[in-house]
Amino acid sequence: MKKCEYWTTKDGTKIKIQDLTNDHLINIIKFLRRYASKKLDEEIDTGYSVLASLGGEMAQFFCEQDLDRLESMTVDDYLSNSFPPYDALLEESFKRKLKLVQT
């Protein structure tokens, strides 16, 4: 997978991740973690709703496996799997030795 090198702001401006200010980089990561935490919870809730409606044993088995995978994920794992720029943002924050709370 190609590494993401740009962050696109809400107004459509593209900024190289290496050119983001420290504050902007930290705020982006914090925002993404808050958003992903909610989305992960929503996916798990949706999975349990689907599981309750499934009739076949195989379908239930695979749904339960997917739920187990989601429930074992950290927010960082979820972001790494679902949002390609996240790893590049984290890598840049580590290069700069910025203090981030791990999730």
Secondary structure as UniProt FT lines:
FT   STRAND          6..8
FT   TURN            10..11
FT   STRAND          14..16
FT   HELIX           17..19
FT   HELIX           22..53
FT   HELIX           57..72
FT   HELIX           75..82
FT   HELIX           85..95
FT   TURN            96..97
//
